[in-house]
Amino acid sequence: MSLSQGRHYLAIPGPSVMPDAVLRAMHRAAPNIYTGELPDMMPGIVADLKAVARTAGNVAAYIANGHGVWEAALANTLSRGDRVLVLATGAFGLGWAGMAERLGVRAEVLDFGRRGTWDTARIAEALAADPGHGFKAVLAVHVDTATSVRNRIEEVRAALDAAGHPALLMADCIASLACDRFEMDAAGVDVMVAGCQKGLMTPPGMGFVFFNARADRARDSADLASAYWDWRPRVEAAGGFYEYFCGTAPTHHLYGLRAALDMIAEEGLEAVWRRHERLAAAIWAAFEAWGKGGEMELNVPERAQRSCAVTTVRAGSPKGADLRAWLTEKAGVTLGIGLGMDASGRESPSFFRLGHMGHVNAQMVMGALGSIEAGLKAVGIAHGPGGLDAAAEVIAGA
Ligand SMILES: *Cc1c(COP(=O)(O)O)cnc(C)c1O
């Protein structure tokens, strides 16, 4: 028997749940792109995006997903044959490195495995071994969405400064922006990429590259910069609204994004971060209790290294895929697939992920956890008692 009728909950790490306010804002006839509300909205959107990123730098917006802005960040700062150092704590770090390679950039990967953050001593070693400053950039993923490892980007800034190394620091905050605490300028980040479909609660289709003056100077000599990806005209938009997107603007996305940024401003960014912290803590509490009675466990053992936006779970057997299927078909909640958790890089049935980014509240998390407990029983994944009690304690303490 299926109990999945009712509002479906897509509890995956992007695209995330879209607020009704965002959907309502998008539901309109074609807006005027020449004058009036839509072009007038753009400076405010730019200002609010920078506020969410906590930067006084620039932002260029693209009609692109996360992969698009990965490429945009590289194209505006690097030349064919340049070397970059990539810090990988999961599939997304490796993915960004692969993108660099395909552009003709030589990516040297420090792979720190899939269960925890990087080792700063190894980063320092790699920088010390580059006295000629061959690395033009260090690529670091804040939250790796495959492993749910959260890294402290400011540690890379400290390592670069300690080594006196001029490489640009580039951060991927696609999963974490407006979910996990992150302040671009305070972290000493030169280039940061984000998408609209995770913490920013807008349907997939827009990506952002934030960059400071130092990164913009690298643009002068970057031979990978091409007409479409060039970030400069998009920032200045000196030729008018048309230039923000090097062509037609994503009209309806802008209305949706405007509504999402209003929601973030209304709640307050600090409160948004705290909400994500508390909801994540409830999820961890549940899985820690369940894990005491079986093979299932959180992928990241160290609490301080866990993202508050996404949680990767090791199911302990390929029944993880059965659990996902059961939840979608019987309970109306879809969890994320296990991604890149072995050398094959393919979907791993022994893993699943919960997205808890963006428009998520206590009842959604408790509903998902309650459904998961039912699913564990239904598909026969061994688990200890008290998972929901433990989660409820965390929520009750909020
Ligand atoms: C989602 C994500 C990406 C890729 O974004 P797409 O929109 O799927 O191209 C890259 N990096 C991180 C950390 C992500 O979470």
The ligand as a MOL file (V3000), in Angstrom:
LIG
                    3D

  0  0  0     0  0            999 V3000
M  V30 BEGIN CTAB
M  V30 COUNTS 15 15 0 0 0
M  V30 BEGIN ATOM
M  V30 1 C 25.4340 20.9770 -6.6870 0
M  V30 2 C 26.8910 21.2170 -6.6060 0
M  V30 3 C 27.6890 21.4040 -7.7390 0
M  V30 4 C 27.1740 21.2460 -9.1370 0
M  V30 5 O 26.0910 22.0280 -9.3970 0
M  V30 6 P 25.1700 21.7100 -10.6690 0
M  V30 7 O 24.1560 22.7900 -10.5870 0
M  V30 8 O 24.6100 20.3520 -10.4860 0
M  V30 9 O 26.0260 21.8120 -11.8820 0
M  V30 10 C 29.0130 21.6910 -7.5670 0
M  V30 11 N 29.5640 21.7820 -6.3400 0
M  V30 12 C 28.8370 21.5860 -5.2270 0
M  V30 13 C 29.4960 21.6920 -3.9050 0
M  V30 14 C 27.4770 21.3020 -5.3270 0
M  V30 15 O 26.7600 21.0910 -4.2200 0
M  V30 END ATOM
M  V30 BEGIN BOND
M  V30 1 1 1 2
M  V30 2 1 2 3
M  V30 3 2 2 14
M  V30 4 1 3 4
M  V30 5 2 3 10
M  V30 6 1 4 5
M  V30 7 1 5 6
M  V30 8 2 6 7
M  V30 9 1 6 8
M  V30 10 1 6 9
M  V30 11 1 10 11
M  V30 12 2 11 12
M  V30 13 1 12 13
M  V30 14 1 12 14
M  V30 15 1 14 15
M  V30 END BOND
M  V30 END CTAB
M  END
